Amino acid sequence: MPWLLPATYFRALALKNVRVLALDIGEKRVGVACGDTCTLVALPLQVVDAQLVESYSGTFKRLVEDHEPEAFVVGLPKSLDGTEGMQAQRIRKVVQNLRQKLRIPVYFVDERLSSAQAKRFMRDQGFSEKQMRGKLDCVAASLFLQAWFDSLVTGTEELYEP
């Protein structure tokens, strides 16, 4: 059972200005977004190869070293009925490995439909399907990170660190 943390705890983080990286972990690619609890603004960074995240090497390791996050927010795919499937279990294993290597708190958020929302957002901004390739995952990560930041302000959601 995950340890539940009330949203008031996260609002208190804003006083400390915690840098956060968000990860939208897929089988081949991981979208990375960044932000901090002072500005409460999420920005897409880039998409990296999933193997680099799993092994904590290369481009992903440099991103972490450059941005010096104090927390990760990771999208956890759930089915529409709220249950976790095989993909969620795989992501939990990747995150467990990252926790052991980095010793940084990792918070999961429900990422249901974040890729569809990112695609709709990019299409509304005038991106073609070809232009979206390679950018969609980091935009999805920025969208669920922004939702996480918004919940800090409104106190509308209980977030957890499993």
SEVOTOR-955580 format. One record per residue (C-alpha): residue number from 1; residue in three letters; x, y, z. Coordinates in nm, 4 decimals. Layout:
<tipas>
@num: NUM residu: ALA x: X y: Y z: Z $
...
</tipas>
This chain:
<tipas>
@num: 1 residu: MET x: 0.0000 y: 0.0000 z: 0.0000 $
@num: 2 residu: PRO x: 0.1534 y: 0.3364 z: -0.0996 $
@num: 3 residu: TRP x: 0.2096 y: 0.6045 z: 0.1569 $
@num: 4 residu: LEU x: -0.0436 y: 0.8843 z: 0.0969 $
@num: 5 residu: LEU x: 0.0745 y: 1.2412 z: 0.1241 $
@num: 6 residu: PRO x: -0.1786 y: 1.5230 z: 0.1471 $
@num: 7 residu: ALA x: -0.1636 y: 1.8009 z: -0.1098 $
@num: 8 residu: THR x: -0.0797 y: 2.0494 z: 0.1694 $
@num: 9 residu: TYR x: 0.2555 y: 1.8739 z: 0.2013 $
@num: 10 residu: PHE x: 0.3266 y: 1.9432 z: -0.1646 $
@num: 11 residu: ARG x: 0.2182 y: 2.3068 z: -0.1369 $
@num: 12 residu: ALA x: 0.4816 y: 2.3401 z: 0.1338 $
@num: 13 residu: LEU x: 0.7407 y: 2.2247 z: -0.1207 $
@num: 14 residu: ALA x: 0.6782 y: 2.5478 z: -0.3134 $
@num: 15 residu: LEU x: 0.8439 y: 2.7379 z: -0.0303 $
@num: 16 residu: LYS x: 1.1569 y: 2.5315 z: -0.0862 $
@num: 17 residu: ASN x: 1.1622 y: 2.5582 z: -0.4697 $
@num: 18 residu: VAL x: 1.2040 y: 2.1933 z: -0.5573 $
@num: 19 residu: ARG x: 1.3257 y: 2.1141 z: -0.9107 $
@num: 20 residu: VAL x: 1.1262 y: 1.8330 z: -1.0675 $
@num: 21 residu: LEU x: 1.1739 y: 1.6155 z: -1.3747 $
@num: 22 residu: ALA x: 0.8710 y: 1.4355 z: -1.5185 $
@num: 23 residu: LEU x: 0.9068 y: 1.1086 z: -1.7061 $
@num: 24 residu: ASP x: 0.6589 y: 0.9618 z: -1.9534 $
@num: 25 residu: ILE x: 0.8112 y: 0.6142 z: -1.9746 $
@num: 26 residu: GLY x: 0.7325 y: 0.4120 z: -2.2836 $
@num: 27 residu: GLU x: 0.8802 y: 0.0892 z: -2.4130 $
@num: 28 residu: LYS x: 1.1136 y: 0.2615 z: -2.6622 $
@num: 29 residu: ARG x: 1.1146 y: 0.6293 z: -2.5649 $
@num: 30 residu: VAL x: 1.0841 y: 0.8402 z: -2.2515 $
@num: 31 residu: GLY x: 0.9492 y: 1.1917 z: -2.2643 $
@num: 32 residu: VAL x: 1.1163 y: 1.4256 z: -2.0178 $
@num: 33 residu: ALA x: 0.9767 y: 1.7542 z: -1.8878 $
@num: 34 residu: CYS x: 1.1017 y: 1.9883 z: -1.6173 $
@num: 35 residu: GLY x: 0.9714 y: 2.2476 z: -1.3775 $
@num: 36 residu: ASP x: 0.9963 y: 2.3671 z: -1.0208 $
@num: 37 residu: THR x: 0.7622 y: 2.4229 z: -0.7309 $
@num: 38 residu: CYS x: 0.8319 y: 2.7966 z: -0.7236 $
@num: 39 residu: THR x: 0.7114 y: 2.8870 z: -1.0728 $
@num: 40 residu: LEU x: 0.4761 y: 2.5861 z: -1.0986 $
@num: 41 residu: VAL x: 0.5340 y: 2.5789 z: -1.4746 $
@num: 42 residu: ALA x: 0.6130 y: 2.2582 z: -1.6628 $
@num: 43 residu: LEU x: 0.8191 y: 2.2671 z: -1.9822 $
@num: 44 residu: PRO x: 0.8876 y: 1.9831 z: -2.2262 $
@num: 45 residu: LEU x: 1.2596 y: 1.9030 z: -2.2467 $
@num: 46 residu: GLN x: 1.3293 y: 1.6162 z: -2.4814 $
@num: 47 residu: VAL x: 1.2703 y: 1.2527 z: -2.5646 $
@num: 48 residu: VAL x: 1.5391 y: 0.9991 z: -2.4745 $
@num: 49 residu: ASP x: 1.5846 y: 0.6314 z: -2.5480 $
@num: 50 residu: ALA x: 1.4152 y: 0.4152 z: -2.2824 $
@num: 51 residu: GLN x: 1.7268 y: 0.1979 z: -2.2443 $
@num: 52 residu: LEU x: 1.9254 y: 0.5053 z: -2.1340 $
@num: 53 residu: VAL x: 1.6717 y: 0.5728 z: -1.8606 $
@num: 54 residu: GLU x: 1.6671 y: 0.2113 z: -1.7465 $
@num: 55 residu: SER x: 2.0486 y: 0.1990 z: -1.7300 $
@num: 56 residu: TYR x: 2.0839 y: 0.5586 z: -1.6054 $
@num: 57 residu: SER x: 2.3399 y: 0.6437 z: -1.8734 $
@num: 58 residu: GLY x: 2.4124 y: 0.8683 z: -2.1692 $
@num: 59 residu: THR x: 2.1729 y: 1.1496 z: -2.2514 $
@num: 60 residu: PHE x: 1.9435 y: 1.0743 z: -1.9590 $
@num: 61 residu: LYS x: 2.2252 y: 1.0783 z: -1.7042 $
@num: 62 residu: ARG x: 2.3447 y: 1.4140 z: -1.8423 $
@num: 63 residu: LEU x: 1.9901 y: 1.5539 z: -1.8208 $
@num: 64 residu: VAL x: 1.9698 y: 1.4555 z: -1.4549 $
@num: 65 residu: GLU x: 2.3151 y: 1.5982 z: -1.3832 $
@num: 66 residu: ASP x: 2.2352 y: 1.9247 z: -1.5654 $
@num: 67 residu: HIS x: 1.8923 y: 1.9813 z: -1.4080 $
@num: 68 residu: GLU x: 1.9728 y: 1.8412 z: -1.0608 $
@num: 69 residu: PRO x: 1.6148 y: 1.7376 z: -0.9804 $
@num: 70 residu: GLU x: 1.5079 y: 1.6923 z: -0.6214 $
@num: 71 residu: ALA x: 1.2067 y: 1.4818 z: -0.7246 $
@num: 72 residu: PHE x: 1.0667 y: 1.2892 z: -1.0191 $
@num: 73 residu: VAL x: 0.7047 y: 1.2779 z: -1.1257 $
@num: 74 residu: VAL x: 0.6352 y: 0.9661 z: -1.3296 $
@num: 75 residu: GLY x: 0.3264 y: 0.8935 z: -1.5327 $
@num: 76 residu: LEU x: 0.1714 y: 0.5627 z: -1.4407 $
@num: 77 residu: PRO x: -0.0611 y: 0.4222 z: -1.7071 $
@num: 78 residu: LYS x: -0.3844 y: 0.2868 z: -1.5703 $
@num: 79 residu: SER x: -0.6789 y: 0.1370 z: -1.7471 $
@num: 80 residu: LEU x: -1.0005 y: 0.3357 z: -1.7641 $
@num: 81 residu: ASP x: -1.1312 y: 0.1451 z: -1.4601 $
@num: 82 residu: GLY x: -0.8228 y: 0.2540 z: -1.2593 $
@num: 83 residu: THR x: -0.6416 y: -0.0796 z: -1.2455 $
@num: 84 residu: GLU x: -0.2738 y: -0.1228 z: -1.3275 $
@num: 85 residu: GLY x: -0.1624 y: -0.3516 z: -1.6078 $
@num: 86 residu: MET x: 0.1650 y: -0.4941 z: -1.7336 $
@num: 87 residu: GLN x: 0.2939 y: -0.1558 z: -1.8553 $
@num: 88 residu: ALA x: 0.2444 y: -0.0020 z: -1.5094 $
@num: 89 residu: GLN x: 0.4320 y: -0.2909 z: -1.3487 $
@num: 90 residu: ARG x: 0.7203 y: -0.2442 z: -1.5940 $
@num: 91 residu: ILE x: 0.7348 y: 0.1280 z: -1.5136 $
@num: 92 residu: ARG x: 0.7391 y: 0.0553 z: -1.1403 $
@num: 93 residu: LYS x: 1.0441 y: -0.1690 z: -1.1935 $
@num: 94 residu: VAL x: 1.2245 y: 0.1038 z: -1.3903 $
@num: 95 residu: VAL x: 1.1444 y: 0.3554 z: -1.1170 $
@num: 96 residu: GLN x: 1.2613 y: 0.1200 z: -0.8424 $
@num: 97 residu: ASN x: 1.5962 y: 0.0938 z: -1.0212 $
@num: 98 residu: LEU x: 1.6191 y: 0.4734 z: -1.0549 $
@num: 99 residu: ARG x: 1.5388 y: 0.5210 z: -0.6854 $
@num: 100 residu: GLN x: 1.8233 y: 0.2895 z: -0.5884 $
@num: 101 residu: LYS x: 2.0706 y: 0.4753 z: -0.8091 $
@num: 102 residu: LEU x: 1.9628 y: 0.8337 z: -0.7429 $
@num: 103 residu: ARG x: 1.7978 y: 0.8330 z: -0.4002 $
@num: 104 residu: ILE x: 1.5502 y: 1.0983 z: -0.5164 $
@num: 105 residu: PRO x: 1.1776 y: 1.0851 z: -0.4302 $
@num: 106 residu: VAL x: 0.9569 y: 0.9626 z: -0.7128 $
@num: 107 residu: TYR x: 0.5870 y: 1.0454 z: -0.7242 $
@num: 108 residu: PHE x: 0.3450 y: 0.8665 z: -0.9542 $
@num: 109 residu: VAL x: 0.0572 y: 1.0407 z: -1.1272 $
@num: 110 residu: ASP x: -0.2208 y: 0.8946 z: -1.3348 $
@num: 111 residu: GLU x: -0.1228 y: 0.9514 z: -1.6962 $
@num: 112 residu: ARG x: -0.4361 y: 0.8116 z: -1.8562 $
@num: 113 residu: LEU x: -0.4958 y: 0.9742 z: -2.1930 $
@num: 114 residu: SER x: -0.1947 y: 1.2107 z: -2.1579 $
@num: 115 residu: SER x: -0.0569 y: 1.1122 z: -2.5006 $
@num: 116 residu: ALA x: -0.3948 y: 1.1738 z: -2.6648 $
@num: 117 residu: GLN x: -0.4178 y: 1.5092 z: -2.4860 $
@num: 118 residu: ALA x: -0.0632 y: 1.5973 z: -2.6003 $
@num: 119 residu: LYS x: -0.1458 y: 1.5030 z: -2.9589 $
@num: 120 residu: ARG x: -0.4616 y: 1.7150 z: -2.9519 $
@num: 121 residu: PHE x: -0.2673 y: 2.0074 z: -2.7998 $
@num: 122 residu: MET x: 0.0076 y: 1.9862 z: -3.0637 $
@num: 123 residu: ARG x: -0.2449 y: 1.9545 z: -3.3456 $
@num: 124 residu: ASP x: -0.4240 y: 2.2665 z: -3.2124 $
@num: 125 residu: GLN x: -0.0862 y: 2.4454 z: -3.2213 $
@num: 126 residu: GLY x: -0.0516 y: 2.3622 z: -3.5915 $
@num: 127 residu: PHE x: 0.1923 y: 2.0703 z: -3.5745 $
@num: 128 residu: SER x: 0.1632 y: 1.8101 z: -3.8486 $
@num: 129 residu: GLU x: 0.1873 y: 1.4380 z: -3.7713 $
@num: 130 residu: LYS x: 0.5451 y: 1.4432 z: -3.9034 $
@num: 131 residu: GLN x: 0.6395 y: 1.7401 z: -3.6825 $
@num: 132 residu: MET x: 0.4910 y: 1.5686 z: -3.3768 $
@num: 133 residu: ARG x: 0.7205 y: 1.2673 z: -3.4073 $
@num: 134 residu: GLY x: 0.9841 y: 1.2724 z: -3.1391 $
@num: 135 residu: LYS x: 0.8123 y: 1.5502 z: -2.9446 $
@num: 136 residu: LEU x: 0.4854 y: 1.3946 z: -2.8348 $
@num: 137 residu: ASP x: 0.6244 y: 1.2078 z: -2.5320 $
@num: 138 residu: CYS x: 0.7918 y: 1.5105 z: -2.3737 $
@num: 139 residu: VAL x: 0.4788 y: 1.7205 z: -2.4310 $
@num: 140 residu: ALA x: 0.2746 y: 1.4469 z: -2.2590 $
@num: 141 residu: ALA x: 0.5215 y: 1.4541 z: -1.9665 $
@num: 142 residu: SER x: 0.4872 y: 1.8324 z: -1.9417 $
@num: 143 residu: LEU x: 0.1071 y: 1.8041 z: -1.9382 $
@num: 144 residu: PHE x: 0.0931 y: 1.5622 z: -1.6464 $
@num: 145 residu: LEU x: 0.3659 y: 1.7549 z: -1.4639 $
@num: 146 residu: GLN x: 0.1602 y: 2.0732 z: -1.5069 $
@num: 147 residu: ALA x: -0.1451 y: 1.8894 z: -1.3730 $
@num: 148 residu: TRP x: 0.0658 y: 1.7819 z: -1.0728 $
@num: 149 residu: PHE x: 0.1739 y: 2.1428 z: -1.0140 $
@num: 150 residu: ASP x: -0.1864 y: 2.2617 z: -1.0472 $
@num: 151 residu: SER x: -0.2928 y: 2.0121 z: -0.7807 $
@num: 152 residu: LEU x: -0.0362 y: 2.1661 z: -0.5456 $
@num: 153 residu: VAL x: -0.2146 y: 2.4986 z: -0.5738 $
@num: 154 residu: THR x: -0.5702 y: 2.3718 z: -0.5547 $
@num: 155 residu: GLY x: -0.5135 y: 2.0896 z: -0.3084 $
@num: 156 residu: THR x: -0.7542 y: 1.8810 z: -0.5140 $
@num: 157 residu: GLU x: -0.5653 y: 1.5556 z: -0.5232 $
@num: 158 residu: GLU x: -0.3967 y: 1.3154 z: -0.2873 $
@num: 159 residu: LEU x: -0.0624 y: 1.2237 z: -0.4402 $
@num: 160 residu: TYR x: 0.1490 y: 0.9351 z: -0.3306 $
@num: 161 residu: GLU x: 0.5022 y: 0.8101 z: -0.3213 $
@num: 162 residu: PRO x: 0.4822 y: 0.4329 z: -0.3496 $
</tipas>
